[in-house]
Amino acid sequence: QVQLAESGGGLVQAGGSLRLSCTSSGRIFSINAMGWYRQAPGKQRELVAAITSGGITNYADSVKDRFTISRDNAKNAVYLQMNSLKPEDTAVYYCNADITDWPRKTRHDYWGQGTQVTVSS
């Protein structure tokens, strides 16, 4: 069974920083793209940042120049460094990974349980 677990959320003042971590575990054959999504109350879930297996990144316009996504393939992990946080960044942040499992080698999109990020003004 493949599982994703996020950590690093919390309460921070505007202008502060947080670093989110997500580790994948289970019967994993390979991991393709990984990313972070967020969902604020009353809003749809949106893509924050994504990174391919080759390290190519993509960011939402609202977080460019403030957030940095990275991954550690040896640890099956993805990270999101969030700087210059704003109140509008407040949301539940979800880790996402495109994983091929073992032994069936089927490819699925997996989600973590989410971690709360709250930015006070």
ZAKE-235724 format. One record per residue (C-alpha): residue number from 0; residue in three letters; x, y, z. Coordinates in pm, 1 decimal. Layout:
<sites>
+-----+-----+----------+----------+----------+
:   i :  aa :        x :        y :        z :
+-----+-----+----------+----------+----------+
: NUM : Ala :        X :        Y :        Z :
...
+-----+-----+----------+----------+----------+
</sites>
This chain:
<sites>
+-----+-----+----------+----------+----------+
:   i :  aa :        x :        y :        z :
+-----+-----+----------+----------+----------+
:   0 : Gln :      0.0 :      0.0 :      0.0 :
:   1 : Val :    139.8 :    337.8 :   -105.4 :
:   2 : Gln :     95.5 :    624.4 :    137.6 :
:   3 : Leu :    198.5 :    989.8 :    146.1 :
:   4 : Ala :    251.3 :   1182.0 :    467.8 :
:   5 : Glu :    290.9 :   1559.4 :    498.6 :
:   6 : Ser :    446.3 :   1758.4 :    778.0 :
:   7 : Gly :    568.9 :   2109.5 :    847.3 :
:   8 : Gly :    248.4 :   2308.2 :    854.9 :
:   9 : Gly :    163.8 :   2548.3 :   1131.3 :
:  10 : Leu :     86.4 :   2904.6 :   1229.5 :
:  11 : Val :    316.3 :   3180.7 :   1111.8 :
:  12 : Gln :    301.5 :   3557.9 :   1085.9 :
:  13 : Ala :    288.0 :   3732.8 :    751.3 :
:  14 : Gly :    634.9 :   3756.7 :    604.7 :
:  15 : Gly :    749.2 :   3440.0 :    777.0 :
:  16 : Ser :    857.0 :   3105.6 :    635.4 :
:  17 : Leu :    760.5 :   2741.2 :    655.4 :
:  18 : Arg :    900.8 :   2427.8 :    498.8 :
:  19 : Leu :    662.4 :   2147.0 :    410.9 :
:  20 : Ser :    778.6 :   1789.6 :    371.1 :
:  21 : Cys :    610.8 :   1490.8 :    212.3 :
:  22 : Thr :    741.7 :   1136.8 :    221.0 :
:  23 : Ser :    609.7 :    847.2 :     16.1 :
:  24 : Ser :    619.4 :    492.3 :    146.0 :
:  25 : Gly :    499.3 :    148.9 :     50.3 :
:  26 : Arg :    539.8 :    -74.3 :   -249.7 :
:  27 : Ile :    677.9 :    184.3 :   -489.5 :
:  28 : Phe :    835.4 :     97.2 :   -821.1 :
:  29 : Ser :    895.0 :    452.5 :   -937.1 :
:  30 : Ile :    773.6 :    806.7 :   -880.4 :
:  31 : Asn :    707.3 :   1039.9 :  -1168.3 :
:  32 : Ala :    585.0 :   1394.2 :  -1104.0 :
:  33 : Met :    523.8 :   1521.8 :   -750.8 :
:  34 : Gly :    352.6 :   1837.5 :   -639.7 :
:  35 : Trp :    175.0 :   2046.3 :   -381.8 :
:  36 : Tyr :   -185.4 :   2159.8 :   -392.3 :
:  37 : Arg :   -377.7 :   2374.7 :   -149.5 :
:  38 : Gln :   -739.2 :   2433.4 :    -62.9 :
:  39 : Ala :   -872.6 :   2726.7 :    133.7 :
:  40 : Pro :  -1220.4 :   2727.7 :    292.9 :
:  41 : Gly :  -1486.8 :   2781.9 :     30.3 :
:  42 : Lys :  -1241.4 :   2756.8 :   -257.7 :
:  43 : Gln :  -1140.7 :   2488.4 :   -504.0 :
:  44 : Arg :   -819.4 :   2296.8 :   -469.1 :
:  45 : Glu :   -542.7 :   2455.4 :   -674.3 :
:  46 : Leu :   -196.7 :   2356.0 :   -787.7 :
:  47 : Val :     77.0 :   2539.1 :   -599.9 :
:  48 : Ala :    390.2 :   2380.8 :   -743.9 :
:  49 : Ala :    496.8 :   2067.2 :   -925.8 :
:  50 : Ile :    824.1 :   1899.0 :  -1010.8 :
:  51 : Thr :    899.0 :   1627.7 :  -1263.6 :
:  52 : Ser :   1125.4 :   1330.3 :  -1208.7 :
:  53 : Gly :   1390.7 :   1523.7 :  -1399.5 :
:  54 : Gly :   1364.4 :   1829.5 :  -1177.2 :
:  55 : Ile :   1160.9 :   2058.7 :  -1401.1 :
:  56 : Thr :    939.8 :   2284.0 :  -1188.2 :
:  57 : Asn :    612.0 :   2465.2 :  -1237.5 :
:  58 : Tyr :    456.8 :   2723.8 :  -1004.2 :
:  59 : Ala :    130.2 :   2903.0 :   -968.4 :
:  60 : Asp :    171.1 :   3270.1 :  -1051.0 :
:  61 : Ser :     64.0 :   3365.2 :   -699.8 :
:  62 : Val :    363.2 :   3189.9 :   -540.5 :
:  63 : Lys :    638.2 :   3246.8 :   -794.9 :
:  64 : Asp :    951.1 :   3402.0 :   -644.2 :
:  65 : Arg :    831.2 :   3309.5 :   -294.5 :
:  66 : Phe :    799.5 :   2929.1 :   -292.3 :
:  67 : Thr :   1049.9 :   2666.2 :   -399.6 :
:  68 : Ile :    969.8 :   2302.2 :   -465.6 :
:  69 : Ser :   1236.6 :   2033.7 :   -452.1 :
:  70 : Arg :   1260.5 :   1656.8 :   -426.9 :
:  71 : Asp :   1489.6 :   1389.7 :   -293.2 :
:  72 : Asn :   1452.7 :   1080.5 :   -506.7 :
:  73 : Ala :   1654.8 :    865.5 :   -268.1 :
:  74 : Lys :   1405.0 :    942.8 :      9.1 :
:  75 : Asn :   1092.5 :    942.8 :   -210.1 :
:  76 : Ala :   1026.9 :   1288.3 :    -72.8 :
:  77 : Val :    915.4 :   1627.8 :   -196.4 :
:  78 : Tyr :    950.7 :   1960.4 :    -17.3 :
:  79 : Leu :    802.2 :   2306.1 :    -40.3 :
:  80 : Gln :    997.6 :   2598.3 :     99.5 :
:  81 : Met :    756.3 :   2886.0 :    155.0 :
:  82 : Asn :    897.5 :   3233.2 :    213.9 :
:  83 : Ser :    735.8 :   3574.7 :    246.4 :
:  84 : Leu :    408.7 :   3413.8 :    343.7 :
:  85 : Lys :     86.9 :   3608.7 :    304.7 :
:  86 : Pro :   -252.3 :   3565.0 :    471.4 :
:  87 : Glu :   -393.7 :   3450.0 :    138.3 :
:  88 : Asp :   -157.3 :   3151.9 :    153.1 :
:  89 : Thr :   -367.2 :   3014.1 :    438.7 :
:  90 : Ala :   -499.4 :   2674.2 :    333.8 :
:  91 : Val :   -466.4 :   2302.1 :    378.7 :
:  92 : Tyr :   -170.1 :   2190.9 :    170.7 :
:  93 : Tyr :   -179.2 :   1848.1 :      8.7 :
:  94 : Cys :    107.8 :   1646.2 :   -128.3 :
:  95 : Asn :     49.6 :   1470.2 :   -459.1 :
:  96 : Ala :    255.4 :   1206.8 :   -636.0 :
:  97 : Asp :    225.2 :   1013.5 :   -960.9 :
:  98 : Ile :    346.8 :    668.9 :   -857.8 :
:  99 : Thr :    391.9 :    336.7 :  -1030.8 :
: 100 : Asp :    344.2 :     66.1 :   -771.5 :
: 101 : Trp :    489.9 :   -278.7 :   -722.4 :
: 102 : Pro :    438.2 :   -558.4 :   -821.2 :
: 103 : Arg :    151.4 :   -474.2 :  -1058.3 :
: 104 : Lys :    332.6 :   -169.3 :  -1200.8 :
: 105 : Thr :     10.6 :     23.1 :  -1219.7 :
: 106 : Arg :     27.4 :    401.5 :  -1225.1 :
: 107 : His :   -189.4 :    605.9 :   -990.2 :
: 108 : Asp :   -222.2 :    953.6 :   -847.4 :
: 109 : Tyr :   -176.5 :    951.3 :   -468.3 :
: 110 : Trp :   -264.0 :   1217.1 :   -211.6 :
: 111 : Gly :   -155.4 :   1292.2 :    140.1 :
: 112 : Gln :   -393.4 :   1377.9 :    421.6 :
: 113 : Gly :   -300.6 :   1745.2 :    417.9 :
: 114 : Thr :   -125.9 :   1983.5 :    654.2 :
: 115 : Gln :   -270.6 :   2312.9 :    772.5 :
: 116 : Val :    -85.6 :   2636.2 :    699.3 :
: 117 : Thr :   -219.9 :   2947.6 :    867.9 :
: 118 : Val :    -68.0 :   3289.8 :    805.3 :
: 119 : Ser :   -175.6 :   3566.3 :   1039.3 :
: 120 : Ser :   -184.7 :   3931.7 :    937.8 :
+-----+-----+----------+----------+----------+
</sites>
